[in-house]
Amino acid sequence: MSLDLILGNILNPPILFFFLGMLAVFLKSDLVIPQPLPKLFSLYLLIAIGLHGGYELSKSGLDFYVLKALLIAMGMALLVPVYSYFILRMKLDTYNSVALAATYGSISAVTFITGITYLHTMNVEYGGYMVAAMTLMESPAIVIGLVFVAIFAKKGENEALSEEDSKTNWGEILREAFLNPSVFLLMGALLIGILSGEKGWHDMEPLFGYLFKGMLAFFLLDMGLVAAKRIYELKKLGMFLIIFAIIMPIVNACVGMSFAYFFDLSKGDAFLIALLSGSASYIAVPAAMRLSVPQANPGIYLPLSLAITFPFNISLGIPLYYYIISTIWG
């Protein structure tokens, strides 16, 4: 991958606004995003991602091969946050472990777009339904995270209670997981995108398509302000999280490749499955965590995904994953 392609993605304006927010804090600027605008930005991004994914899924249709690819994508979205959580609990509390595991269980849309561009340069074909796979991988990690919060946070808080009082209320857990505002809105928007199809997306595109990057810039500017104010906590945690943010994407990508090879996906689709599995969210999950798990520190999960994993993936991860897949697929 050329240096121009690397710089073209790192210098994406919304991403630069994140660093602008951090710089404002470091330079002690009075810049603030007044409430409740940050919540509005979060809701907007969830709707936009869901609508576009539903439209792409309605356009591609479903056959056995497409269903196979979508199931692998969803399987990775369910698997990654589970084992990531238990690794992270060695160093972090429940809330931050959940937020970080959900972040790495979800995906980065910009990394996905970079990967598609790379496939174009290599003249490798891929399926358009992979955009739907990307959208379907957004919310399972959020659901898993909320279930883990309900189970493990409650367990820790109720150690002194009787066995009967401390039993897990699975009905409440499932209700919170699937009717939580973030998950409910994302999946509802996905369903609306499927039902309304091309006409519905074209009607909504002026708001949820053309303005997406502008709203993303506002969102990341606010997240940069929030993250910079608490980024000092990364120093307290030492090298464990830095290593996690580099090694975990490689592990996740290799697991995704293995499933893609076993189920006989094409080279291009396998590459995108691996890239999605190895990426980390800095849009949907941070938006959901801000709404659903406010106890988690954005100064941990957002800098790791955006400042470490994202640059690693678009500079070294993409050619690494492609090299491994080319070697295996031929």
Secondary structure, DSSP 8 states (H G I E B T S, - for coil): --HHHHHHHHT-HHHHHHHHHHHHHHTT------TTHHHHHHHHHHHHHHHHHHHHHHHH---HHHHHHHHHHHHHHHHHHHHHHHHHTTTS-HHHHHHHHHHHHS--HHHHHHHHHHHHHTT----TTHHHHHHHTTHHHHHHHHHHIIIIIHHHHTTTS-TTTT---HHHHHHHHHHSHHHHHHHHHHHHHHHHHHHHHHHHHHHHTTTHHHHHHHHHHHHHHHHHHHTTHHHHHTHHHHHHHHHHHHHHHHHHHHHHHHTT--HHHHHHHHHHHH---SSHHHHHHHHH-TTS-HHHHHHIIIIIIHHHIIIIIHHHHHHHHHHHH-
